[in-house]
Amino acid sequence: MSYIGKEPQFTQYPSKFFNGDGTAMTVTLDYSPPNAAALLVFIDGVRQDTSAYTLSGTSLTFTCTFPSGTNNVQVVHLGLTQDVGVPSDDTISTVKIQDDAVSTVKIQDNAVTSVKIQDDAVTSAKLANSLNITSGNSLTIDSGATITNNGTASGFGKLLQVQSYSAGITFSGTGDSSLSVSITPSSASNKIFIIATLARASGTGADGSNAYFGFKRNTTSLGNFANLQTDSNRDAGHTLSYLDSPSSTSSQTYLVTGNSAKISATANSTITVMEIAG
């Protein structure tokens, strides 16, 4: 037989026969229909109204008495619930999903919550290599969390903490000053940048004598970094700096030390230390 267009496809309506026993009996179906109207029920070839039976799952209970007989009760399903099934684990690959098929317009706002995602399901391999925080939003890092830079940071601050101390100081001969400050590095690979400013330091030693300034870390000298020639007739000041690598996470005390002359600071001098990510 010829057809216009695609040839019709046919399917079988499941049917089952029961033996009447002369009572208002209950029979068990092979399938669970969505409602009573999805069935055709015949007794001795006569179709029954839906008021003649009730349905609960696969149980069909008749409200009337059946005549006894062999296969004299027939139940025909007009359709079956389509079972789309559940894909087996590890069966949906990238080629099974169209490009852009799962887009933002397909998902309601707030539809994908944390309880919808299995633990450890979203790994670093599933995330893009960049993180973009749009204007007006913020990124919060909880207390105790650590940000690790495994490469060259771009546009990211490396300054971790700053400690500072100011005081009027006096060097008399060779010795350490009271200008000191302590800092505890958060990582042994980090560095400490030290900067000190000696304000209005006037020389009281012989004119033309040299005043050397340097830093100490605890009791270890880090060297001399400034040479100020004194002059009793004028005031002078100086700034010195140094980048240190303490290689420790213990508390470190940095101080200014001097020698070879007496230098008095008539205004506060300052020492500042900054921890820089290594």
C-alpha positions in Angstrom: 0.0 0.0 0.0 1.3 3.4 -0.9 1.3 6.4 1.4 1.7 10.2 0.9 4.5 11.3 3.0 6.1 9.1 5.7 4.7 5.6 6.2 2.6 5.4 9.4 4.2 3.6 12.3 2.1 1.2 14.4 2.3 -0.1 18.0 0.5 -2.7 20.0 -1.9 -1.8 22.8 -1.2 -4.1 25.7 -4.1 -6.4 26.5 -4.7 -8.9 29.3 -7.5 -11.5 29.9 -8.8 -12.6 33.3 -11.2 -15.3 34.4 -14.5 -14.1 36.0 -15.2 -15.8 39.3 -18.8 -14.6 40.0 -17.7 -11.9 42.5 -16.7 -8.2 42.5 -13.1 -9.2 42.1 -9.8 -7.3 42.0 -7.3 -8.0 39.2 -3.6 -7.0 38.9 -2.5 -5.4 35.7 1.0 -5.6 34.1 1.2 -1.8 33.8 0.1 1.1 35.9 -2.1 3.4 33.8 -2.3 7.1 34.5 -6.1 7.0 35.1 -9.2 4.8 34.6 -10.0 6.4 31.3 -6.7 5.1 29.9 -8.3 1.6 29.9 -10.9 -0.3 27.9 -12.5 -3.0 30.0 -14.8 -5.7 28.4 -16.9 -8.3 30.0 -18.0 -11.0 27.6 -17.2 -8.6 24.8 -19.3 -5.8 26.2 -17.3 -2.6 27.0 -17.8 -1.3 30.6 -18.1 2.3 31.7 -15.3 3.7 33.9 -17.9 3.7 36.8 -17.7 -0.1 36.8 -14.2 -0.2 38.3 -11.7 1.8 40.3 -8.0 2.0 39.8 -5.1 2.2 42.2 -1.7 1.6 40.7 -1.8 -1.8 39.0 -4.9 -2.9 41.0 -8.2 -2.8 39.1 -11.2 -3.4 41.4 -14.7 -4.0 39.9 -17.8 -2.5 41.5 -20.1 -5.2 40.0 -20.4 -8.9 40.2 -18.6 -10.8 37.4 -20.1 -13.8 35.7 -17.9 -16.9 35.9 -16.0 -17.8 32.8 -12.6 -18.4 31.2 -10.9 -15.3 29.8 -14.3 -13.5 29.7 -12.8 -10.3 31.2 -10.4 -8.3 28.9 -8.5 -5.1 29.9 -6.8 -3.1 27.1 -4.4 -0.2 27.7 -4.9 2.7 25.4 -1.3 3.9 26.1 1.6 3.5 28.4 3.6 6.0 30.3 6.8 6.7 28.4 9.9 5.8 30.5 12.8 7.9 29.3 15.1 6.0 31.6 18.2 7.3 33.5 21.5 7.4 31.7 24.1 5.1 33.1 27.1 6.6 34.9 29.8 8.0 32.6 27.7 7.7 29.4 27.0 11.4 28.6 30.1 12.8 26.9 30.7 16.2 25.4 29.7 15.0 21.9 26.3 14.1 23.2 25.6 17.7 24.3 25.2 20.4 21.6 27.3 23.5 21.7 25.5 26.2 23.9 22.7 23.7 24.5 22.8 24.4 28.3 22.7 28.2 28.3 21.8 30.7 30.9 18.4 31.3 29.3 17.5 27.6 29.9 18.1 27.7 33.6 15.9 29.7 36.0 17.7 32.1 38.3 18.9 30.4 41.5 17.7 27.0 40.1 21.2 25.3 40.5 21.9 25.4 44.2 24.6 23.7 46.2 22.3 20.8 47.1 21.9 20.1 43.4 25.6 19.5 42.9 27.3 16.4 44.1 30.3 16.8 46.4 33.6 17.1 44.4 31.6 17.2 41.1 32.9 20.6 40.1 36.6 20.3 39.9 39.3 22.8 38.8 39.3 21.2 35.3 35.6 22.2 35.0 36.4 25.9 35.6 37.7 28.5 33.3 41.3 29.6 33.7 40.3 33.2 34.6 38.1 34.7 37.2 36.3 37.9 36.4 34.8 39.9 39.2 32.5 42.4 37.5 32.3 46.1 38.5 30.3 46.7 41.7 30.9 43.1 43.0 33.5 41.9 45.5 35.5 38.8 46.2 35.6 37.7 49.8 38.5 35.6 51.3 37.6 34.0 54.6 39.9 34.6 57.6 42.6 31.9 57.6 42.5 31.3 53.9 45.7 31.5 51.8 46.1 32.8 48.3 49.1 31.1 46.6 50.7 32.6 43.5 52.3 29.7 41.5 53.4 32.0 38.6 53.8 35.7 37.9 50.9 37.7 39.4 49.5 40.3 37.1 47.5 43.2 38.6 47.6 41.5 42.1 49.0 43.1 45.2 51.9 41.3 46.9 52.1 43.5 50.0 50.9 41.3 52.9 51.4 43.4 56.1 53.1 46.6 57.3 54.5 47.4 60.8 56.0 50.8 61.7 57.5 52.7 64.7 58.5 56.3 65.3 60.8 57.8 68.0 63.5 60.4 68.7 66.8 58.6 68.7 70.4 59.3 69.6 73.5 57.4 68.5 76.5 57.8 70.7 79.6 56.1 69.2 79.0 52.6 68.0 75.7 51.1 69.0 72.1 50.2 68.3 69.3 52.8 68.3 65.9 52.5 69.9 64.4 52.8 66.5 63.1 49.2 66.1 60.0 47.3 65.0 59.0 43.6 65.0 57.2 41.6 62.3 56.2 37.9 62.0 56.4 36.7 58.3 53.5 34.5 57.2 55.7 32.4 55.0 59.4 31.5 55.1 59.6 32.3 51.3 58.4 35.9 51.8 60.7 38.9 52.0 60.8 41.9 54.3 61.3 45.4 52.9 62.8 47.8 55.5 62.8 51.6 55.1 64.0 54.1 57.8 63.9 57.9 57.8 66.2 59.8 60.1 64.6 63.2 60.5 66.6 66.4 61.3 69.7 64.5 62.3 72.3 67.1 63.4 75.9 66.2 63.9 77.6 66.9 67.2 80.8 65.2 66.3 83.8 66.8 64.6 82.9 68.6 61.4 83.4 66.3 58.4 83.3 63.1 60.4 81.3 60.2 58.9 78.1 58.7 60.4 77.3 55.3 59.1 73.8 53.8 59.3 72.6 50.3 58.8 70.0 47.7 59.8 70.1 44.7 62.1 67.7 41.7 62.0 67.6 40.6 65.7 71.4 40.5 66.4 72.5 40.0 62.8 74.0 43.0 61.0 72.6 43.5 57.5 75.3 46.0 56.6 75.7 49.8 56.3 73.5 51.5 53.8 74.0 55.3 54.4 76.9 57.5 55.0 76.1 60.9 56.4 78.9 63.5 56.8 78.2 65.5 59.9 78.4 69.3 60.1 77.7 71.1 63.4 76.5 74.1 61.5 73.6 72.5 59.7 70.9 69.9 60.0 70.8 66.9 57.9 68.6 63.9 57.3 68.8 60.6 55.5 66.6 57.7 54.3 67.9 54.1 54.0 66.2 50.9 52.8 66.9 47.2 52.4 65.1 44.1 51.1 65.8 41.2 53.5 65.1 37.4 53.3 64.7 36.1 56.8 63.6 32.6 55.6 61.6 32.2 58.8 58.0 32.4 60.2 59.2 33.5 63.6 59.0 37.0 64.9 61.8 39.2 63.5 63.0 42.5 65.1 64.6 45.1 62.8 66.4 48.1 64.1 68.6 51.0 62.9 72.2 50.9 64.1 75.0 53.5 63.7 78.6 54.1 64.4 81.6 56.5 64.0 79.7 59.6 65.1 77.1 61.0 67.4 73.9 61.8 65.6 70.9 63.2 67.5 67.5 63.3 65.9 65.6 66.4 67.2 62.4 65.2 65.5 60.8 61.7 65.3 62.5 59.2 63.1 60.6 56.3 61.6 61.3 52.7 60.7 58.8 50.7 58.6 58.8 47.0 57.6 56.6 45.4 55.0 56.1 41.7 54.2 56.3 41.0 50.5 55.0 37.7 49.0 57.9 35.7 47.8 
